[in-house]
């Protein structure tokens, strides 16, 4: 009996030609590391000769590689650099386009333009998020760490402040680790809450020169406010960001959302899988997403491990923890079902007596 010979996957070869040899080393990367990364990610073969680059692989993979390489080339033609992170971003966007990812906006891929730089999305979810930030007055950015939720929110706030569309930026975060009782910490209010707001500061310094950040904080154009001190205020003509919102209680979340005044935009970011509240206490972020579902004027951008833009290992870590959480939940359900079964059996035995 003859065994059927397995059919090999269909192969396709595409040749790209670039018209500026001076830019090719930047496209390929030092020791061709950018090309090697694309080969590893897509399982294709890349071969360069002169100003020609040949892509060989399955039709789907070659399509993604071609789109990613053309995107990177356009960056170089604009005078922008290409880093390993840019290569990863181009691959994510090309894969999203190939799969018709619904998170990609229908119009051209949006950017956030500050005076320092134009910030382009690095994943389909980021593209959808930037689109929402430009259109909606209130946006929730929900998903794992490393997906750019907070960074892009700060970038949008800086862009609107520089354009004169808001008068100030208000940054807030729950100080869960200290139980929001900050009085025992040394220094003034800014010094007390700085450790909890460091990620927001880091993002600000990426958008603005350090001296400008300091000057705007001093003048009140950028305000750092712990969530516990937001009660009773009305936020008008500002861009307000609530970071780490999964660590708010339901009452705190309602309080923050109802601070919204005329001309204000709000962004609420958080990861529902990393709640640090005491056991049994409902997360205000999870509660708000349930209650506000479908309310006109509120946009929700959802991220997952595919959108992690930090080191590639971070996406794998997020995915591994997600699988572990699912397994733990299944184990809890099985244990509960066994307990109910044993309880029912005992009741039957008692009745039989």
PLY file of the C-alpha trace (Angstrom):
ply
format ascii 1.0
element vertex 353
property float x
property float y
property float z
element edge 352
property int vertex1
property int vertex2
end_header
0.00 0.00 0.00
1.47 3.32 -1.04
1.19 6.24 1.33
-0.07 9.52 -0.09
2.68 12.09 -0.48
1.81 15.14 1.61
1.32 18.21 -0.54
3.72 21.07 0.11
2.22 24.45 0.95
1.88 26.79 -2.00
4.92 29.07 -2.38
5.18 32.56 -3.81
8.13 34.77 -4.64
8.00 38.56 -4.72
10.83 40.92 -5.66
10.92 44.48 -4.33
13.14 47.13 -5.87
14.25 50.20 -3.92
15.48 53.38 -5.60
17.80 54.76 -2.91
20.75 52.54 -2.08
21.80 54.86 0.76
18.67 53.91 2.73
18.99 50.15 2.28
21.37 49.60 5.23
18.84 51.36 7.47
16.02 49.15 6.15
18.01 45.94 6.57
19.45 46.88 9.99
22.90 46.23 11.38
24.08 42.80 10.21
20.65 42.47 8.48
18.97 42.05 11.88
15.70 43.58 10.66
15.51 41.10 7.79
16.35 38.22 10.15
13.53 39.27 12.49
11.02 39.34 9.62
12.18 35.90 8.47
11.82 34.46 11.97
8.42 36.03 12.57
6.84 35.00 9.27
8.76 31.85 8.35
9.91 33.24 5.00
13.21 33.68 3.19
14.62 37.08 2.24
17.44 37.50 -0.24
19.08 40.79 -1.19
21.06 41.59 -4.31
21.92 45.15 -5.13
18.79 47.24 -4.64
16.49 44.23 -5.02
14.99 42.22 -2.17
13.36 38.85 -2.83
10.66 37.46 -0.54
9.89 33.73 -0.72
7.23 31.94 1.31
3.53 31.19 1.48
1.25 33.72 -0.24
-0.10 34.99 3.09
3.35 35.43 4.63
4.86 37.11 1.60
1.91 39.52 1.49
2.51 40.53 5.12
6.28 40.85 4.58
5.82 42.98 1.48
3.38 45.32 3.26
5.66 45.63 6.29
8.77 46.34 4.21
6.98 48.95 2.10
5.74 50.62 5.31
9.26 50.72 6.74
10.60 52.11 3.47
8.05 54.94 3.58
9.34 55.81 7.07
12.88 56.05 5.74
11.79 58.21 2.81
10.21 60.63 5.30
13.52 60.89 7.12
12.40 58.75 10.06
14.54 55.95 11.49
13.77 52.25 11.67
14.35 50.39 14.93
13.57 46.84 15.98
10.39 48.18 17.61
9.40 49.80 14.29
9.88 46.46 12.51
7.64 44.72 15.07
5.04 47.48 14.68
5.09 47.25 10.88
4.58 43.48 11.08
1.65 43.82 13.51
-0.05 46.42 11.31
0.54 44.41 8.13
-0.85 41.27 9.78
-3.92 43.23 10.89
-4.50 44.53 7.37
-4.08 41.06 5.88
-6.60 39.64 8.36
-8.99 42.59 7.89
-8.71 43.30 11.62
-11.90 45.19 12.58
-9.88 47.31 15.02
-8.17 49.11 12.15
-10.01 52.36 11.29
-11.70 52.61 7.91
-9.83 55.83 7.09
-6.08 56.27 6.84
-4.14 55.09 9.87
-4.25 58.03 12.34
-1.35 59.71 14.12
-1.02 61.87 17.21
0.97 64.96 16.29
2.86 66.81 19.01
5.45 69.51 18.35
8.17 67.03 19.27
7.07 64.13 17.05
4.26 62.40 15.20
3.26 59.25 17.07
1.95 56.47 14.85
0.12 53.35 16.06
2.14 50.17 16.54
-0.79 47.73 16.44
-4.33 47.59 15.04
-5.74 48.18 18.54
-3.58 51.29 18.93
-4.90 52.58 15.60
-8.48 52.12 16.82
-7.57 53.74 20.16
-6.00 56.82 18.52
-9.08 57.12 16.31
-11.36 57.05 19.39
-9.19 59.59 21.23
-9.63 62.02 18.34
-13.43 61.60 18.15
-14.87 60.78 21.58
-15.06 62.90 24.71
-14.66 59.89 27.00
-12.56 56.84 26.14
-11.76 53.67 28.07
-8.49 51.94 27.15
-8.62 48.40 28.52
-6.01 45.66 28.26
-2.69 44.26 29.48
0.44 46.18 30.37
2.73 47.23 27.56
0.03 47.98 24.98
0.51 51.77 25.00
-2.79 52.74 26.64
-1.34 55.34 28.99
1.43 56.53 26.65
-0.98 57.34 23.81
-3.44 59.01 26.19
-0.68 61.33 27.46
0.40 62.01 23.85
-3.14 63.00 22.91
-3.38 65.26 25.95
-0.10 67.00 25.07
-1.20 67.41 21.43
-4.49 69.05 22.47
-2.74 71.28 25.03
-0.19 72.46 22.47
-2.97 73.10 19.95
-4.86 75.22 22.49
-7.89 72.91 22.48
-7.65 72.33 26.24
-6.27 74.58 28.96
-4.55 71.89 31.04
-3.86 68.22 31.55
-4.95 66.48 34.75
-3.24 63.19 35.58
-4.70 60.96 38.27
-4.08 57.51 39.64
-5.29 55.58 42.70
-2.53 55.10 45.27
-3.70 51.65 46.26
-0.40 50.54 47.75
-0.65 53.23 50.44
-4.39 52.82 50.89
-4.65 56.40 49.60
-3.59 57.60 53.06
-0.58 59.60 51.98
-0.11 61.82 55.01
2.66 59.71 56.52
4.85 60.19 53.43
7.40 63.06 53.54
7.21 66.15 51.35
4.44 68.16 49.72
1.53 66.64 47.79
3.50 66.28 44.55
6.34 64.49 46.33
3.90 62.18 48.12
2.20 60.94 44.95
5.16 61.03 42.54
6.05 57.33 43.04
2.54 56.31 41.98
2.47 58.62 38.96
5.96 57.89 37.61
4.70 56.16 34.41
2.73 59.31 33.57
5.80 61.48 34.14
7.87 59.19 31.92
5.35 59.57 29.11
5.26 63.36 29.57
9.04 63.61 29.28
8.86 61.69 25.99
6.49 64.34 24.61
7.95 67.53 26.11
11.39 68.83 27.13
12.08 68.35 30.86
12.17 72.08 31.61
8.82 72.55 29.86
7.26 69.75 31.90
8.51 71.39 35.11
7.31 74.83 34.02
3.86 73.61 33.03
3.46 71.72 36.32
4.44 74.87 38.23
1.95 76.99 36.26
-0.84 74.44 36.68
-1.12 73.57 32.99
-0.18 70.02 33.98
-1.71 68.91 37.26
-0.81 65.76 39.19
-3.75 64.80 41.38
-4.22 61.58 43.38
-7.69 60.17 42.88
-8.55 60.57 46.57
-8.29 64.37 46.20
-10.55 64.69 43.15
-13.80 64.63 45.11
-15.92 67.77 44.93
-14.15 69.25 41.91
-15.42 70.04 38.41
-12.88 69.56 35.63
-13.55 72.05 32.83
-11.62 72.62 29.57
-9.02 69.99 30.39
-7.76 66.59 29.32
-8.10 64.23 32.29
-6.42 60.83 32.48
-7.22 58.21 35.12
-4.51 55.56 34.99
-4.55 52.12 36.70
-8.32 52.45 36.88
-8.77 48.77 37.72
-7.70 49.70 41.26
-10.55 52.14 41.81
-13.64 51.13 43.75
-17.04 51.50 42.11
-17.70 54.64 44.20
-14.34 56.18 43.23
-14.93 55.52 39.55
-18.37 57.12 39.65
-16.88 60.09 41.49
-14.16 60.57 38.87
-16.44 60.20 35.85
-18.89 62.76 37.24
-16.11 65.39 37.58
-16.40 65.97 33.83
-17.18 69.58 32.96
-17.57 71.71 29.84
-14.90 71.24 27.20
-13.27 68.32 29.01
-12.09 65.02 27.59
-11.46 61.99 29.75
-9.40 58.85 29.22
-9.62 55.94 31.65
-6.99 53.22 31.31
-6.50 49.95 33.14
-6.06 46.19 33.07
-8.98 44.26 34.59
-6.73 41.22 35.13
-4.42 43.10 37.52
-6.74 44.29 40.27
-4.90 45.03 43.53
-7.97 45.85 45.61
-8.69 43.87 48.79
-10.28 40.49 48.14
-13.99 40.68 47.47
-14.01 44.36 46.49
-15.41 45.10 43.03
-13.16 46.97 40.59
-14.60 50.30 39.53
-13.26 49.79 36.01
-15.03 46.46 35.53
-18.20 47.92 37.05
-18.09 51.01 34.79
-17.56 48.97 31.61
-20.66 46.95 32.48
-22.87 49.91 33.43
-21.79 52.24 30.60
-21.89 49.65 27.82
-23.60 51.20 24.80
-23.83 54.74 26.19
-23.45 57.18 23.25
-20.33 59.36 23.38
-18.22 56.81 25.27
-15.64 54.81 23.35
-13.97 51.60 24.52
-10.68 50.40 23.03
-9.77 46.83 23.97
-6.22 45.48 23.79
-4.88 41.94 24.15
-1.50 40.21 24.13
-1.19 40.69 20.35
-0.93 44.43 20.97
1.92 44.38 23.49
4.58 46.73 22.12
7.29 46.13 24.70
9.84 43.32 24.46
8.36 40.34 22.55
8.69 38.24 25.72
6.14 40.49 27.45
3.42 39.32 25.04
4.32 35.70 25.77
4.25 36.36 29.52
0.83 38.02 29.27
-0.47 35.09 27.22
0.94 32.52 29.69
-0.66 34.27 32.66
-3.94 34.47 30.75
-3.91 30.70 30.19
-3.06 30.15 33.86
-6.01 32.33 34.91
-8.37 30.33 32.68
-7.08 27.04 34.12
-7.44 28.34 37.68
-11.02 29.44 36.99
-11.85 26.02 35.55
-10.29 24.33 38.58
-12.38 26.49 40.93
-15.55 25.57 39.03
-14.71 21.86 39.16
-13.94 22.05 42.89
-17.22 23.88 43.54
-19.15 21.29 41.51
-17.51 18.47 43.49
-18.41 20.17 46.77
-22.03 20.54 45.66
-22.07 16.87 44.63
-20.72 15.71 48.01
-23.19 17.94 49.83
-26.09 16.52 47.83
-24.94 12.96 48.54
-24.75 13.64 52.29
-28.25 15.08 52.25
-29.53 12.02 50.44
-27.81 9.72 52.94
-29.33 11.63 55.84
-32.80 11.44 54.30
-32.43 7.69 53.73
-31.81 7.14 57.41
0 1
1 2
2 3
3 4
4 5
5 6
6 7
7 8
8 9
9 10
10 11
11 12
12 13
13 14
14 15
15 16
16 17
17 18
18 19
19 20
20 21
21 22
22 23
23 24
24 25
25 26
26 27
27 28
28 29
29 30
30 31
31 32
32 33
33 34
34 35
35 36
36 37
37 38
38 39
39 40
40 41
41 42
42 43
43 44
44 45
45 46
46 47
47 48
48 49
49 50
50 51
51 52
52 53
53 54
54 55
55 56
56 57
57 58
58 59
59 60
60 61
61 62
62 63
63 64
64 65
65 66
66 67
67 68
68 69
69 70
70 71
71 72
72 73
73 74
74 75
75 76
76 77
77 78
78 79
79 80
80 81
81 82
82 83
83 84
84 85
85 86
86 87
87 88
88 89
89 90
90 91
91 92
92 93
93 94
94 95
95 96
96 97
97 98
98 99
99 100
100 101
101 102
102 103
103 104
104 105
105 106
106 107
107 108
108 109
109 110
110 111
111 112
112 113
113 114
114 115
115 116
116 117
117 118
118 119
119 120
120 121
121 122
122 123
123 124
124 125
125 126
126 127
127 128
128 129
129 130
130 131
131 132
132 133
133 134
134 135
135 136
136 137
137 138
138 139
139 140
140 141
141 142
142 143
143 144
144 145
145 146
146 147
147 148
148 149
149 150
150 151
151 152
152 153
153 154
154 155
155 156
156 157
157 158
158 159
159 160
160 161
161 162
162 163
163 164
164 165
165 166
166 167
167 168
168 169
169 170
170 171
171 172
172 173
173 174
174 175
175 176
176 177
177 178
178 179
179 180
180 181
181 182
182 183
183 184
184 185
185 186
186 187
187 188
188 189
189 190
190 191
191 192
192 193
193 194
194 195
195 196
196 197
197 198
198 199
199 200
200 201
201 202
202 203
203 204
204 205
205 206
206 207
207 208
208 209
209 210
210 211
211 212
212 213
213 214
214 215
215 216
216 217
217 218
218 219
219 220
220 221
221 222
222 223
223 224
224 225
225 226
226 227
227 228
228 229
229 230
230 231
231 232
232 233
233 234
234 235
235 236
236 237
237 238
238 239
239 240
240 241
241 242
242 243
243 244
244 245
245 246
246 247
247 248
248 249
249 250
250 251
251 252
252 253
253 254
254 255
255 256
256 257
257 258
258 259
259 260
260 261
261 262
262 263
263 264
264 265
265 266
266 267
267 268
268 269
269 270
270 271
271 272
272 273
273 274
274 275
275 276
276 277
277 278
278 279
279 280
280 281
281 282
282 283
283 284
284 285
285 286
286 287
287 288
288 289
289 290
290 291
291 292
292 293
293 294
294 295
295 296
296 297
297 298
298 299
299 300
300 301
301 302
302 303
303 304
304 305
305 306
306 307
307 308
308 309
309 310
310 311
311 312
312 313
313 314
314 315
315 316
316 317
317 318
318 319
319 320
320 321
321 322
322 323
323 324
324 325
325 326
326 327
327 328
328 329
329 330
330 331
331 332
332 333
333 334
334 335
335 336
336 337
337 338
338 339
339 340
340 341
341 342
342 343
343 344
344 345
345 346
346 347
347 348
348 349
349 350
350 351
351 352
